């Protein structure tokens, strides 16, 4: 099983971060996705530029605090959790935890060297930060009108 934990502090409220993370209808900010298709209130699919897709089943959705789901695709299955914590000085801490089990034993060997979950989490957080800046700038521009 591959696991990764990534922590970062963001200068945004848990509400602002939550709004971006949990909105499956607004995914253009994700540089790694072609699209997201929603199957139900608790199931959605991320489709990647190469045509692969992963099915996500939401297992926990505690507003502004914890967002978790089970992931499944043809290569792996696993769990993803995003936890938000308010910081005393403002902003929030985001903790991403990911655990995956690669189905094919041969792929497990290759994935151990080539599949970097931490790098995937870094890309997600970089994209998230850009979207938070964009949304914050839009709010400021609207307020000044």
trRosetta pair geometry for C-beta under 8 A, 3 or more apart (Angstrom, degrees):
i j d omega theta_ij theta_ji phi_ij phi_ji
1 78 7.9 136 -152 -111 95 105
1 99 5.9 7 173 -172 117 93
1 100 6.9 166 -159 82 71 35
1 101 5.2 -38 -105 -87 83 77
2 98 8.0 -9 112 117 88 94
2 99 7.3 166 86 -151 50 45
2 100 5.2 -10 59 59 97 88
2 101 7.9 176 20 -82 72 29
2 102 7.1 50 -5 -25 112 102
2 111 6.6 -99 -46 136 143 117
2 112 7.4 -160 -86 -98 110 59
2 115 6.8 -60 -102 99 173 114
2 117 5.7 156 142 -28 117 131
3 97 7.6 -12 -167 -171 93 81
3 98 6.8 165 -151 90 49 57
3 99 4.8 -6 -103 -103 87 78
3 100 7.9 174 -78 20 45 60
3 117 7.4 -116 149 59 14 161
4 96 7.8 -2 111 111 92 94
4 97 7.5 174 90 -148 51 42
4 98 5.1 -2 55 56 90 99
4 117 3.6 -170 -6 102 143 121
4 118 4.8 -154 -151 -63 133 70
4 120 8.0 121 66 52 160 98
4 121 6.0 -159 124 -15 129 137
5 95 6.8 -10 -169 -172 94 93
5 96 7.1 162 -154 85 45 55
5 97 5.1 -5 -106 -104 81 77
5 98 7.9 -176 -77 23 41 64
6 95 7.4 160 82 -156 48 46
6 96 4.5 -5 56 56 97 104
6 118 6.0 143 -75 -139 110 72
6 121 3.9 168 -4 135 154 143
6 122 6.8 -148 -138 -60 148 62
6 125 6.7 -134 137 -32 134 137
7 93 6.5 -7 -167 -176 96 104
7 94 7.2 162 -151 85 47 53
7 95 5.1 -9 -102 -105 82 77
7 96 7.8 -163 -72 24 38 67
8 93 7.3 166 87 -154 35 61
8 94 5.4 -10 62 58 84 96
8 125 5.4 107 11 -157 156 146
9 87 6.6 43 -144 -55 112 152
9 91 6.0 65 173 129 91 133
9 92 7.3 -179 -151 96 63 33
9 93 5.3 -36 -98 -98 72 69
9 94 7.7 166 -98 16 22 73
10 17 6.0 110 80 -81 154 131
10 91 5.5 -172 94 -169 50 104
10 92 5.6 -11 58 62 94 77
10 93 7.7 159 16 -99 76 20
10 94 5.9 38 -10 -12 119 113
10 128 7.9 -68 -100 123 144 114
10 129 6.9 -150 -121 -101 106 85
10 132 6.8 40 -171 73 128 178
11 90 7.0 26 -151 123 68 102
11 91 4.4 -65 -121 -94 33 124
12 16 4.3 -102 172 80 114 133
12 17 5.4 133 98 -49 119 89
12 91 6.1 49 28 -131 30 72
12 92 6.6 -50 82 22 62 101
12 132 5.2 -100 -46 -166 158 136
12 136 7.3 -123 -102 -66 113 127
13 16 4.7 100 57 3 82 99
13 17 7.1 -154 93 0 45 85
13 86 7.7 -4 -151 -113 65 95
13 91 7.5 -106 -71 -120 33 27
13 92 6.5 71 -171 -28 22 117
14 17 5.9 -59 -147 43 34 108
14 18 5.8 40 154 -26 68 110
14 64 4.2 82 126 -169 116 92
14 65 7.1 27 178 -69 143 47
14 84 4.3 125 -137 145 103 134
14 85 7.6 -171 -87 65 124 5
14 86 5.6 -74 -27 -71 122 81
14 92 4.6 125 -71 -92 73 153
15 18 5.7 -53 -142 37 26 115
15 19 6.4 33 156 -27 61 104
15 64 5.5 -22 -78 -105 60 116
16 19 5.8 -51 -152 27 29 114
16 20 7.1 20 155 -11 61 103
16 132 6.3 84 143 -137 115 102
16 135 7.3 168 -164 98 103 134
16 136 7.6 33 -160 -73 145 95
17 20 6.1 -61 -158 37 34 105
17 21 6.1 26 153 -16 70 115
17 84 5.9 159 85 -112 131 134
17 92 6.0 -114 5 62 144 139
17 94 6.3 -144 -177 -77 152 121
17 128 7.3 42 -145 174 87 122
17 132 6.8 -11 -93 -94 67 130
18 21 5.8 -62 -140 42 29 109
18 22 5.8 -1 174 2 68 119
18 63 6.5 71 -176 -165 155 62
18 64 4.9 -80 -42 -95 155 51
18 67 7.4 156 -135 -40 80 126
18 84 6.3 -82 -64 -10 93 162
19 22 6.9 -70 -134 45 15 93
19 23 6.2 17 168 -28 57 119
20 23 6.4 -64 -143 25 22 109
20 26 7.6 -87 -138 94 59 120
20 29 7.2 -34 -163 54 113 158
20 128 6.2 128 118 -147 138 83
20 131 5.4 134 -145 113 138 128
20 132 6.2 -89 -27 -73 158 78
20 135 7.0 -140 -76 -10 114 152
21 67 6.0 172 130 30 126 163
21 82 5.9 -145 -169 111 148 163
21 128 7.0 15 -77 -125 83 125
22 61 7.0 101 -131 -145 132 111
22 67 5.8 -144 -83 -110 101 145
23 26 4.6 9 122 36 123 101
24 27 6.7 6 -164 -57 46 112
24 36 4.9 -131 -173 134 88 145
24 38 5.5 119 110 -76 135 107
24 44 4.9 -109 -148 -117 156 167
25 36 7.7 -120 -85 79 22 119
25 38 7.5 -28 -72 -28 75 134
26 29 7.2 33 145 2 88 104
27 30 5.1 -32 -179 17 81 119
27 33 5.5 -61 157 93 120 151
27 35 6.7 116 76 -150 138 40
27 36 4.6 139 -43 -1 158 116
27 46 8.0 -177 -151 -122 149 88
29 127 5.4 130 147 169 84 96
29 128 7.3 89 136 -94 130 35
29 130 6.5 174 -158 87 102 98
29 131 3.6 16 -140 -78 155 126
29 134 7.4 -158 -103 36 117 142
30 33 4.1 33 105 14 124 116
30 124 7.6 -7 -127 -123 91 69
30 127 5.5 74 -115 157 41 156
31 123 6.6 -109 61 179 114 106
31 127 5.2 -148 -1 -91 93 124
32 48 6.6 -34 157 -127 78 97
32 49 7.9 -115 -175 -4 43 100
32 120 7.6 49 -88 -147 169 84
32 123 6.1 79 -42 132 125 136
32 124 7.6 -49 16 -76 133 71
32 127 7.6 -107 1 -39 89 155
33 36 6.5 -5 -177 -47 147 82
33 46 5.6 -88 -116 -164 115 98
33 47 6.9 84 -163 69 83 51
33 48 6.3 -82 -120 -103 46 53
33 49 7.7 147 171 -35 14 75
34 47 4.9 -61 62 108 108 90
34 48 5.9 94 -4 166 98 12
34 49 5.0 145 -62 -79 101 49
35 47 5.1 1 59 54 77 111
36 44 5.6 15 180 169 103 123
36 45 6.9 161 -157 81 56 48
36 46 5.6 -24 -103 -101 81 61
36 47 7.2 -176 -86 16 29 79
37 44 6.6 168 87 -161 43 74
37 45 4.8 -7 58 56 93 100
37 47 6.6 43 -4 -18 103 117
38 43 7.6 122 -167 92 56 57
38 44 4.7 -33 -108 -106 59 97
39 43 4.2 -41 67 102 115 106
39 44 6.2 -174 12 -94 80 35
39 45 6.6 71 -31 -16 109 97
39 55 7.8 3 -2 -142 145 101
40 43 4.7 45 40 35 94 95
41 58 7.9 -78 129 39 64 134
42 57 6.0 32 142 -161 94 68
42 58 4.5 -120 -153 45 74 99
43 55 6.6 -6 -166 -174 99 97
43 56 6.9 160 -150 84 50 55
43 57 5.3 -13 -98 -102 82 71
43 58 7.4 -127 -64 5 38 80
44 55 7.8 169 91 -153 32 55
44 56 5.4 -12 64 59 76 104
45 53 5.0 17 178 177 111 123
45 54 6.8 165 -153 80 65 40
45 55 5.2 -30 -98 -99 86 63
45 56 7.2 174 -90 15 32 78
46 53 6.4 168 84 -152 48 70
46 54 5.1 -2 53 53 98 92
46 56 6.8 53 -11 -17 97 117
47 51 7.4 -23 -172 -148 94 28
47 52 7.6 167 -151 90 54 39
47 53 4.6 -24 -100 -97 68 103
48 51 7.0 -36 75 36 76 20
48 52 4.9 -2 43 64 120 84
48 53 6.8 -167 6 -82 79 46
48 54 7.9 54 -28 -4 107 91
52 73 6.6 53 175 -174 101 143
52 74 7.5 -117 -143 32 96 107
52 75 7.9 -9 -152 -2 135 119
53 73 6.4 -179 97 -120 46 112
54 71 5.4 -5 175 -166 121 101
54 72 6.9 148 -163 71 72 35
54 73 4.2 -66 -103 -53 70 120
55 71 7.3 145 77 -157 50 49
55 72 4.9 -23 61 65 98 92
55 73 6.8 153 11 -76 71 64
56 69 4.6 38 -175 141 96 149
56 70 7.2 153 -155 76 50 47
56 71 5.6 -17 -99 -100 73 70
56 80 7.6 -44 -129 39 112 127
57 69 5.7 161 76 -163 40 94
57 70 4.7 -9 57 54 100 98
57 72 7.6 23 -4 4 104 110
58 61 5.5 8 176 -44 129 114
58 67 7.6 -57 -139 -166 101 77
58 68 7.3 107 -161 83 60 50
58 69 4.8 -53 -101 -94 41 104
59 68 4.9 -56 67 108 96 98
59 69 5.5 153 5 -114 84 37
59 70 5.7 85 -41 -22 122 86
59 79 7.7 -37 23 -135 149 98
60 66 5.6 -23 127 123 121 110
60 67 7.1 -177 96 -142 76 20
60 68 4.1 29 45 41 101 110
60 69 7.9 -141 34 -60 62 50
60 81 7.7 14 57 -121 121 96
61 66 7.7 -160 -130 98 17 68
61 67 5.8 29 -116 -118 66 70
61 68 7.7 -137 -60 34 51 63
62 65 4.5 -44 109 67 106 112
62 66 4.4 31 45 49 110 93
62 67 7.7 -136 39 -62 62 48
64 84 6.1 -99 170 80 51 137
65 83 6.9 -15 165 -152 59 68
65 84 5.7 -124 -124 58 23 88
66 81 6.8 -19 -161 -167 92 98
66 82 7.2 158 -151 85 44 56
66 83 5.3 -5 -103 -109 79 72
66 84 7.4 -143 -60 23 41 74
67 81 7.3 153 83 -156 49 50
67 82 4.6 -6 59 58 98 103
68 79 6.9 0 -172 -175 101 95
68 80 6.7 174 -148 91 56 54
68 81 4.3 -6 -104 -106 97 81
68 82 7.4 -167 -72 26 54 60
69 79 7.5 176 93 -149 36 57
69 80 5.6 -6 59 58 78 95
70 77 7.3 0 177 -176 93 94
70 78 7.5 173 -157 95 58 30
70 79 6.0 -34 -106 -98 58 68
71 76 7.4 15 111 107 107 94
71 77 6.4 170 92 -155 65 47
71 78 5.0 -9 56 62 105 76
71 79 7.1 -170 12 -81 87 16
71 80 5.8 60 -30 -12 120 110
71 100 7.1 -42 74 -103 124 99
72 76 7.9 -148 -137 103 36 51
72 77 4.7 5 -107 -113 72 92
73 76 6.2 22 54 50 88 65
73 77 7.6 179 26 -78 50 56
74 103 7.6 -89 158 26 44 147
75 102 6.4 -28 159 -143 81 81
75 103 6.2 -156 -176 24 30 105
75 104 7.1 -53 -145 9 68 105
75 107 6.5 -130 -158 159 98 163
76 100 4.6 22 168 179 136 116
76 101 6.2 158 -158 78 83 43
76 102 4.9 -44 -95 -101 99 53
76 103 6.2 -148 -90 -15 37 82
77 100 7.0 161 86 -151 28 73
77 101 5.6 -14 63 56 77 95
77 103 7.2 73 -3 -61 88 95
78 98 6.6 48 140 -179 136 76
78 99 5.1 -169 -162 99 104 55
78 100 3.3 -68 -55 -101 151 60
78 101 6.0 162 -76 9 83 65
79 97 7.8 -9 113 114 95 94
79 98 7.3 178 91 -147 56 43
79 99 4.9 10 50 53 92 99
79 100 8.0 -161 27 -73 49 51
80 96 7.5 -19 -166 -167 87 87
80 97 7.3 158 -156 86 41 57
80 98 5.1 1 -109 -107 76 82
81 95 7.9 -6 112 108 93 88
81 96 7.4 159 85 -154 54 42
81 97 4.5 -3 57 56 101 102
81 98 7.8 -165 26 -70 63 46
82 94 6.6 -19 -166 -165 94 95
82 95 7.3 152 -156 78 44 52
82 96 5.5 -11 -103 -102 75 72
82 97 8.0 -168 -73 24 33 68
83 94 7.4 149 77 -157 51 45
83 95 4.4 -13 58 58 102 103
83 97 7.5 29 -3 -1 106 106
84 92 5.2 3 -169 169 93 139
84 93 7.2 150 -156 76 45 53
84 94 5.9 -15 -100 -101 70 68
84 95 8.0 -164 -70 22 27 74
85 92 6.1 153 75 -164 42 83
85 93 4.4 -10 58 54 101 102
85 95 7.3 37 -4 -8 108 108
86 92 5.5 -51 -103 -104 39 88
87 90 6.3 -19 82 69 98 23
87 91 5.1 -5 39 77 126 79
87 92 5.9 -170 -7 -102 90 27
87 93 6.0 107 -62 -28 103 87
94 125 7.0 164 90 -116 137 108
94 128 7.8 -132 131 115 178 157
96 121 4.9 171 93 -144 143 120
96 124 7.1 118 -105 82 166 138
96 125 7.3 -129 -11 -59 140 107
98 117 5.3 -159 85 -173 130 130
98 120 7.8 -41 39 83 172 121
98 121 6.7 -154 -1 -69 131 116
100 117 7.1 176 14 -91 118 131
102 107 5.1 -138 165 104 128 105
102 108 4.6 169 73 -84 125 72
102 111 5.1 170 -67 22 159 160
102 115 7.9 137 -76 41 135 161
103 107 7.3 28 64 52 63 134
104 107 3.9 73 77 9 107 113
104 108 6.9 -162 94 -19 57 77
105 108 5.5 -41 -154 17 37 119
105 109 7.5 38 152 -18 60 95
106 109 6.0 -49 -165 26 40 111
106 110 6.9 29 146 -8 68 106
107 110 5.6 -58 -149 44 42 108
107 111 5.6 43 154 -24 74 110
108 111 5.7 -56 -138 40 26 111
108 112 6.4 40 156 -33 60 101
109 112 5.9 -49 -158 19 27 116
109 113 7.6 4 153 0 57 103
110 113 6.4 -74 -165 43 36 97
110 114 5.6 -19 162 21 76 122
110 115 7.6 74 117 -16 73 101
111 114 6.2 -77 -119 59 28 83
111 115 3.9 -16 -155 16 79 130
112 115 7.5 15 -30 40 16 91
116 119 3.8 51 106 9 118 116
116 120 6.8 162 98 -14 66 81
117 120 5.5 -54 -153 36 38 114
117 121 6.3 38 150 -19 69 104
118 121 5.6 -53 -149 37 34 112
118 122 6.4 39 150 -23 65 103
119 122 5.5 -48 -147 32 33 115
119 123 6.6 37 152 -20 63 101
120 123 5.8 -52 -152 33 32 112
120 124 6.6 35 149 -20 64 104
121 124 5.5 -50 -149 34 35 115
121 125 6.3 31 154 -16 67 106
122 125 5.8 -57 -146 39 31 108
122 126 6.2 33 154 -21 66 106
123 126 5.7 -52 -145 35 30 112
123 127 6.3 29 156 -16 64 107
124 127 5.9 -61 -153 39 27 109
124 128 6.2 30 150 -22 65 110
125 128 5.3 -50 -142 36 34 116
125 129 6.3 39 156 -22 65 102
126 129 5.9 -51 -149 32 29 112
126 130 6.7 30 152 -18 62 105
127 130 5.8 -55 -152 35 33 112
127 131 6.4 28 153 -16 66 107
128 131 5.8 -59 -150 38 30 109
128 132 6.3 32 153 -20 66 106
129 132 5.7 -54 -147 35 31 112
129 133 6.5 32 154 -18 64 104
130 133 5.8 -55 -152 35 31 112
130 134 6.3 32 150 -20 65 107
131 134 5.4 -51 -145 36 35 114
131 135 6.2 31 157 -16 67 105
132 135 6.0 -54 -143 40 29 107
132 136 6.1 30 156 -20 64 109
133 136 5.8 -58 -146 38 27 111
133 137 6.3 28 156 -19 64 108
134 137 5.9 -58 -150 36 27 110
134 138 6.5 29 152 -20 63 106
135 138 5.5 -52 -149 34 34 114
135 139 6.5 36 152 -21 65 102
136 139 5.7 -52 -151 33 33 112
136 140 6.5 32 152 -17 65 105
137 140 5.7 -53 -147 37 33 111
137 141 6.2 34 154 -20 66 106
138 141 5.8 -55 -146 37 30 110
138 142 6.3 29 155 -18 64 107
139 142 5.8 -56 -148 38 29 110
139 143 6.3 30 154 -21 64 108
140 143 5.7 -56 -147 35 30 112
140 144 6.6 23 157 -17 64 108
141 144 6.1 -61 -151 35 30 106
141 145 7.1 41 150 -35 61 99
142 145 5.9 -46 -159 12 37 116
